[in-house]
């Protein structure tokens, strides 16, 4: 059955996650490997990374551009919107201490799952942050996972109750205490408001936090750390996050002028932080958590308002705007209803078949089985430009992700020495 599902997915042009050396999971493993911390419990490092880029490395800098898929990066470089990044890709073409690796993100192709994978070096099936909206039995609610709070409310977290400790809900540990124990300094550069967010308290614990209020300040924090080296002569890992490309792709679309402008700002920030540094002992890895597929904001499939569907579901609808998690005791009836009402719209995956095929990764599937839902309805038919309204969704996207289209799944890993 798993092989049959994989064949069906590939026949439809979907891109599967690569957890064995060609994906985002392996970026996290590469960080551990280059810094001498990886052990037999960890996934393999990137199989394509040129050995010369690893030699003599003392610092690893991982820059995550949220939402900057491989197709978007290439289009932006070709259009002249990202000249600094384009110069690195040209170095990669010449094999001049730089390399561009075509990789895949995790499944689902979404921030909550992907960033937790980077913080833990574990697959979504292992860490349990499976989508942006997930039904959690612990709270008997659909949960917005980045905030770790009720999806139907825009604000608030379960951990506003000071009697609850986020660490009690962590399924796997973060990489940062491991790095610290091995003598490797670890820093996280993110927006200052993220400092107290539940997700950072749960999965970025153990890192020093270098917050910023304006996006442009990300480059200042990064440049200062690399110049001042507060860790002294020892090894270090620095993770830097840029949110704006994802935000503007959702609101304006991944091919919009706004998207190009935000990418240009990001490119300039990278240049200010890194361009003046000659190739040295720092390995820079620029990557993304997912890309974006164009979506028509007027093609909203309102599953929440489908009373007949809701009547045969056990829990509220969760998942992603491109991938609905449907908890039901009548999976065949659910699929028949959706196909009849929304023909040629969804590609259906059975939960257990998807787990057996390794789409969510490796490890004990017990938690994933409770959180995914028996039926996964993924956009990919003739109405692939649509989005699905799931519990907690509040606006219409012009760009979205969560599914398995090439635009969503394929990400760049641009590596160079600085």
Order of alpha helices (4+ residues) and beta strands (2+ residues): alpha-alpha-beta-alpha-alpha-beta-alpha-alpha-beta-beta-beta-alpha-beta-alpha-beta-alpha-beta-alpha-alpha-beta-beta-beta-alpha-beta-beta-alpha-beta-alpha-alpha-beta-beta-beta-alpha-beta
